[in-house]
Amino acid sequence: MPSVMGLLEEREVAVRQRVETLRDELDRLVAELEEAEASQHRPVIAKETVSQVLSESREPKDVEVSGGARPIVPRPAAPGAAPHSVVPVRREGLDTTVLSPDYQRIMHVLVDRERSGEGPAICWQLADALGLELVPAKIEGVRSKAKRLAARGWLVENTPGSFSVAASQGGDS
C-alpha cells in the first residue's frame, strides 16, 4: 500500500507540472495578444497618416494672380482624432477631450495619482480606481487601453505594466 506522503509528493509534482504548463501557455497567449494588438493598430496608424497626407496636400500654397503670387492662409486642421481612430497620436494642442470616455477616465485617474504624489499605477490599481471588478478580463481591458495610450504618447510605461502620464500631459485634463 502506498504511503500518504508518497501520494502527496506525487500530487505536488503533478500540480507543479500543470502550473508550469499553464504559465507557458499564458506566456504564449500574451505574446500572441500583443502581436494581434500591434496588427490591429497598423491600419489605424495608416489611416491617420493617409488622412494627414491628404489634408496637407489639399492645402493651397500660393495662388497665381495677374499681379503676382498671393499667399493663401491654410485652414487649420481640426484638433482631435482622425475619423474612425480610437486614440489619436499625442501632439501639441491636443488635450484629453479628444479621447473617448474610457480613455479619458484612465487619464484622469493617472493625473490624480500624479497630483497626489502616488506615482505610476499598475493595471489592477487602475481598474480598481475606475470602479471595475478586479477580475482578469477587466484588468486586461485596462492594460490594453493603457498600452494603447502609451503607444500614442499619452502615457509612459515606466516598467512593464506600470503607467504614468507623459511629461507634457500633467495639467491637460
GIMO-V146120 format. One record per residue. N is the residue number from 0. OMEGA is omega in radians with two decimals (999 if undefined). Layout:
BEGIN
((N,OMEGA) (N,OMEGA))
END
This chain:
BEGIN
((0,-3.11) (1,-3.13) (2,3.12) (3,3.14) (4,3.11) (5,3.11) (6,3.12) (7,3.11) (8,3.09) (9,3.14) (10,3.14) (11,3.13) (12,-3.14) (13,-3.13) (14,3.12) (15,3.12) (16,3.12) (17,3.12) (18,3.12) (19,3.11) (20,3.14) (21,3.09) (22,3.10) (23,3.13) (24,3.12) (25,3.11) (26,3.13) (27,-3.13) (28,3.10) (29,3.11) (30,3.12) (31,3.10) (32,3.13) (33,3.11) (34,3.12) (35,3.11) (36,3.11) (37,3.10) (38,3.13) (39,-3.10) (40,-3.08) (41,3.12) (42,3.12) (43,3.12) (44,3.12) (45,3.12) (46,3.12) (47,-3.13) (48,3.13) (49,3.12) (50,3.12) (51,-3.13) (52,-3.14) (53,-3.14) (54,3.09) (55,-3.11) (56,3.12) (57,-3.12) (58,3.13) (59,-3.13) (60,3.11) (61,3.12) (62,3.11) (63,3.06) (64,-3.06) (65,3.14) (66,-3.12) (67,-3.10) (68,3.08) (69,-3.14) (70,3.06) (71,3.13) (72,3.14) (73,3.09) (74,-3.12) (75,3.09) (76,3.13) (77,3.12) (78,3.07) (79,-3.06) (80,3.00) (81,-3.12) (82,3.07) (83,3.09) (84,-3.09) (85,-3.14) (86,3.12) (87,3.07) (88,-3.12) (89,3.06) (90,-3.12) (91,3.09) (92,3.11) (93,2.98) (94,-2.99) (95,3.14) (96,3.10) (97,-3.13) (98,3.06) (99,-3.05) (100,3.13) (101,3.14) (102,3.09) (103,3.14) (104,3.10) (105,3.12) (106,-3.12) (107,3.12) (108,-3.09) (109,3.07) (110,3.11) (111,3.11) (112,-3.14) (113,-3.13) (114,-3.13) (115,3.09) (116,-3.12) (117,3.12) (118,-3.09) (119,3.11) (120,3.00) (121,-2.93) (122,3.14) (123,3.08) (124,3.08) (125,-3.13) (126,3.12) (127,3.14) (128,3.12) (129,3.12) (130,-3.14) (131,3.05) (132,-3.08) (133,3.08) (134,-3.07) (135,-3.10) (136,-3.14) (137,3.14) (138,3.12) (139,3.09) (140,3.10) (141,3.13) (142,-3.13) (143,3.13) (144,3.13) (145,3.09) (146,3.13) (147,3.09) (148,3.12) (149,-3.14) (150,-3.12) (151,3.04) (152,3.13) (153,-3.13) (154,3.03) (155,3.05) (156,-3.04) (157,3.02) (158,-3.11) (159,3.09) (160,-3.14) (161,-2.99) (162,3.01) (163,-3.12) (164,3.09) (165,-3.01) (166,-3.09) (167,-3.05) (168,-2.95) (169,-3.07) (170,-3.02) (171,-3.07) (172,999))
END
